[in-house]
Amino acid sequence: MTFLEHLEELRKRIFISFLVVLGGVVPGWFLSKKLYTVLTLPLTQILPEGTKLVFTRVTEPFLVYMKVAFFAAIFFTAPVLFYQVWRFVSPGLYKKEKRYVWPFVVFSTLFFSGGALFGYYIVFPWACRFFITIGSDFQSMIVINDFLNFTLKFLIGIALVFEMPTLVFFLAKLGVVTARGMVRKFKYALLIIFIVAAIITPSPDVVSQVVLAVPMLGLYGLSIVIAWFVGRGKRKRERAEQEPAG
């Protein structure tokens, strides 16, 4: 494909993804109030009883529920979105490599959802408790839109980070990365991980960044193991092909 053909393919995949997410917003809207309650639960359960989040503009509740619906639509349609990603990169793959489409879609979706769940159940409650404790000397008046932006950035960021093992698996299959190369470049990966943790973490404190960076380092270690198994399998196949028949 030429450069212009790649751009046209990218435009097509983005347009399809947009339509798919737009379709997912409809059921997301009907579930938005329940999902909003779930998203705010890690915060509301540690606030004084009867405390509610506030809004400062008359249109803010509507926009908040729309954001929640859009957020839900991304997760509802994640398999289709990852399939569109695969369709975009597949023209550059060999025929034998294209057979990995369904494993890519399935594992990308599982790790994406698993990352969001990890963030929601493990990291996010701790972050909420930490910040509320720090501000215990003040009267809280948390704006719903600000808190939702905080939440969505946090959860989607962690969900994307959890794509690392899946990405490394397919890059190792394609021969782009190796376990030895990942170990050799660990110090650079460590720096990048803390930079990404600083970007994803909604606050500048070091503690939150470390809490997020630790599971990212674990994912990097898991990715090294995955790349090693993939490389060992490729070496076995190559040796088998080189051995004389009979």
Secondary structure, DSSP 8 states (H G I E B T S, - for coil): --HHHHHHHHHHHHHHHHHHHHHHHHHHHHTHHHHHHHHHHHHHTTS-TT---B-SSTTHHHHHHHHHHHHHHHHHTHHHHHHHHHHHHGGGS-TTTGGGHHHHHHHHHHHHHHHHHHIIIIIHHHHHHHHHHHTTTS----BHHHHHHHHHHHHHHHHHHTTHHHHHHHHHHTTS--HHHHHHTHHHHHHHHHHHHHHHSSS--HHHHHHHHHHHHHHHHHHHHHHHHHHHHHHHHHHHHHS---
